[in-house]
Amino acid sequence: MTIRLYNQDSELLAFSAVVTGCEEKKGQYIVTLDRTAFFPEGGGQLPDTGFIAQSRVSDVQEKDGIIWHRCSDPLPVGAEVPCRIDWPQRIRRMHSHSGEHIVSGILYRRYGWQNKGFHMGTDLITIDVEGVVPPEDLPAIEAEANSAVWQNLPVKCWYPSQEELPNVFYRTKRALPWPVRIVQVPGFDSCACCGVHVAHTGEVGLVQLFSVVGLRGGSRIEMSCGKRALMLLNRA
C-alpha cells in the first residue's frame, strides 16, 4: 500500500520517497513509491503531474491500494528520490474541486438533487445533477456559494471511525463501506470524497456559474472557480 501524503497535507509541494518499483511500458516507465503526494486520478479530479528526481511525471493512477506514476525516465529501485508536484496546476484543481462541493451542497439542500458526477476541464467544471435546476435560480445559487467563500470557513477532511460513520451525514449516491473519507464545509456541504481540497473556503476566491441546461431528465451546470473564473470573466 502506498502512503498517501496528500491526505495528510494537501499543500505539500515537495517531498522525498523510496522507489519501490520501475517497469518500462511503451517507452515510458511505471514507477511506484513507498509514499507519495501525487494525487491519482479519481472522484472527478484529474491526476497531478510534476517530477520524480529528473523524471517527468505525466500521469498518476491507483490500483489495489498502490499508486503508480507514469514517468519519462527510469528510476533505480531502492533509491530515495526528491519529488515535486506542479503546484499551479494542483492549486487550481483544489480551488475547482472545493468550489464544486460548495455548489453541489447548495443544490442538494435547495432541491434534494444528488450530484451524479462532475468533470474538471481546463477552464470549466461541469456538474450533473439528477433533477431540474431552473436557470433563473442560478444567480441566487452563485451568491450563496460566494458567501461560503467569503466566510473563509474551515474545510474538514477526515475518516470517521467505524463507530462514528453511521452518525455522520454525508451526500452519497449509494451506501459506502467503511472506511469513508468525508469532506465537510460547515453549513454548506458534507460529502464522501477522495480528492484534495483547500484548507479554508476563502482560498477558492470566486465561484462563477455560467449556464445550466437540461440533460437526460436532470441538469448540467457549467461553472468555474478562482483565478480561472476571473480570467474567463475578463474575456467576456
C-alpha positions in Angstrom: 0.0 0.0 0.0 1.3 3.5 -0.9 1.2 6.0 1.9 -0.9 8.9 0.7 0.8 12.1 1.8 -1.8 14.3 0.1 -4.4 13.1 2.7 -2.2 14.4 5.4 -1.3 17.7 3.8 -3.0 18.9 0.6 -0.5 21.7 0.2 2.6 19.5 0.3 4.6 20.6 -2.8 8.0 18.8 -2.4 8.8 15.5 -0.6 11.2 12.5 -0.7 10.2 8.9 -1.2 11.8 5.5 -1.9 11.3 3.9 -5.3 9.7 0.5 -4.8 9.2 -0.4 -8.5 10.0 0.7 -12.0 8.7 -1.1 -15.1 9.2 0.0 -18.8 6.0 0.3 -20.7 5.7 1.6 -24.3 8.8 3.9 -24.0 7.8 5.2 -20.6 8.2 4.0 -17.0 5.6 2.9 -14.4 7.1 3.9 -11.1 5.8 3.1 -7.6 7.0 4.8 -4.4 6.6 3.9 -0.7 4.8 7.2 -0.2 3.5 10.0 -2.5 1.9 13.4 -2.5 0.9 13.0 -6.2 -2.9 12.7 -6.4 -4.1 9.8 -8.6 -7.0 10.5 -10.9 -10.3 9.9 -9.2 -13.5 11.3 -7.9 -13.8 13.7 -10.9 -10.3 15.2 -10.2 -7.5 14.8 -12.7 -4.1 13.4 -11.7 -1.2 15.5 -10.6 1.9 16.0 -12.8 5.5 17.0 -11.8 8.9 15.4 -11.3 10.4 12.4 -9.5 14.1 13.3 -9.5 14.8 14.2 -13.1 11.9 12.1 -14.5 8.8 13.9 -15.7 5.5 12.6 -14.2 2.7 12.8 -16.8 0.0 10.6 -15.2 -0.8 9.1 -11.8 -3.3 6.3 -11.2 -4.2 3.9 -8.4 -4.9 0.2 -8.4 -5.4 -2.1 -5.4 -4.0 0.5 -3.0 -0.9 1.0 -5.0 -0.3 4.4 -6.7 1.7 4.3 -9.8 3.4 7.2 -11.7 3.9 7.3 -15.4 7.5 8.8 -15.9 9.7 9.8 -18.7 12.9 8.2 -17.4 13.7 5.1 -15.4 14.5 5.4 -11.7 16.6 3.0 -9.6 14.5 0.7 -7.3 15.5 1.2 -3.6 16.8 4.8 -4.2 15.4 7.7 -2.1 14.4 10.4 -4.6 13.2 14.0 -4.4 9.7 14.6 -5.8 8.0 17.9 -6.8 4.4 18.5 -7.8 3.3 21.0 -10.4 1.8 23.4 -7.8 0.0 25.9 -10.1 -2.0 23.1 -11.6 -2.7 21.4 -8.3 -3.9 24.5 -6.5 -6.2 25.4 -9.5 -7.8 22.0 -9.2 -8.1 22.3 -5.5 -10.0 25.6 -5.9 -12.2 24.0 -8.5 -13.0 20.8 -6.5 -13.7 22.7 -3.3 -15.9 25.2 -5.2 -17.8 22.3 -6.8 -18.5 20.8 -3.3 -20.0 24.1 -2.1 -22.3 24.4 -5.2 -23.3 20.7 -5.0 -24.1 21.0 -1.4 -26.3 24.1 -2.0 -28.1 22.2 -4.8 -28.7 19.2 -2.6 -30.1 21.4 0.2 -32.3 23.5 -2.1 -33.7 20.8 -4.3 -32.7 17.4 -2.8 -30.9 16.6 -6.1 -27.9 14.3 -5.9 -24.8 15.1 -7.8 -24.5 12.3 -10.5 -20.9 13.3 -11.4 -18.7 16.2 -12.4 -15.9 16.8 -14.8 -13.0 19.2 -14.3 -11.8 20.7 -17.5 -9.0 23.2 -18.1 -11.4 26.2 -17.9 -14.8 24.9 -16.9 -16.2 22.4 -14.4 -19.5 20.6 -15.3 -21.8 19.3 -12.5 -24.5 16.8 -13.5 -27.5 16.6 -11.0 -30.5 14.3 -11.1 -33.2 16.9 -11.2 -34.1 20.2 -13.0 -32.4 23.4 -11.8 -34.3 26.4 -13.1 -32.0 28.8 -14.9 -33.5 31.8 -13.1 -32.2 30.3 -9.8 -28.5 30.4 -10.9 -27.8 34.0 -9.6 -29.1 33.1 -6.1 -27.1 29.8 -6.0 -24.0 31.7 -7.2 -24.5 34.4 -4.5 -24.9 31.7 -1.8 -21.8 29.8 -3.0 -19.7 33.0 -2.9 -21.0 33.8 0.6 -19.4 30.5 1.7 -16.1 31.6 0.1 -16.2 35.0 1.8 -16.9 33.5 5.2 -13.5 31.7 4.9 -14.9 28.5 6.5 -12.6 25.6 7.5 -12.7 22.6 5.2 -12.5 19.4 7.2 -11.3 16.2 5.6 -11.2 13.1 7.7 -12.0 9.4 8.1 -14.7 8.8 10.8 -14.2 5.7 12.8 -16.3 2.6 12.1 -18.4 3.6 15.1 -18.7 7.2 14.2 -19.6 6.8 10.5 -23.3 5.8 10.9 -23.9 9.1 12.8 -22.1 11.3 10.2 -24.4 12.8 7.5 -22.9 13.0 4.0 -24.1 13.2 0.5 -23.8 9.9 -1.3 -25.5 8.2 -4.3 -25.2 4.7 -2.6 -24.2 3.2 0.7 -20.4 3.1 1.2 -18.5 0.5 3.2 -16.2 1.8 5.9 -13.6 3.4 5.7 -15.1 6.5 4.1 -13.3 9.9 3.7 -15.6 12.8 4.4 -15.1 16.4 3.1 -17.1 18.9 5.1 -17.8 22.6 4.6 -19.7 23.7 7.7 -23.3 24.8 6.9 -22.8 24.1 3.1 -21.8 20.5 2.4 -20.7 17.1 3.7 -19.7 14.6 1.1 -17.8 11.3 0.7 -14.7 12.3 -1.4 -11.2 11.1 -2.2 -10.0 14.4 -3.6 -7.7 17.1 -2.4 -9.2 20.4 -1.1 -8.3 23.8 0.2 -8.0 24.3 4.0 -10.4 27.3 4.1 -13.1 28.3 1.6 -11.6 31.7 1.2 -8.8 30.2 -0.9 -11.4 29.4 -3.6 -11.5 33.1 -4.3 -14.5 33.2 -6.6 -17.4 30.9 -7.8 -18.9 31.8 -11.2 -21.9 29.9 -12.6 -22.1 30.3 -16.4 -25.1 28.1 -17.5 -27.5 25.3 -16.8 -29.1 23.0 -19.4 -31.3 20.0 -19.3 -29.6 16.6 -19.5 -31.3 13.2 -19.5 -34.0 14.3 -17.2 -31.6 16.3 -15.0 -29.4 19.3 -15.3 -25.8 20.2 -16.2 -24.2 23.3 -14.7 -21.1 24.9 -16.1 -19.0 26.8 -13.6 -15.5 27.9 -12.8 -13.6 29.0 -9.7 -10.7 31.1 -8.5 -8.2 32.7 -10.9 -9.6 30.7 -13.9 -13.1 32.1 -13.3 -11.7 35.7 -13.2 -9.8 35.0 -16.5 -13.0 33.8 -18.2 -15.0 36.8 -16.9 -12.3 39.1 -18.3 -12.5 37.5 -21.7 -16.3 38.1 -21.9 
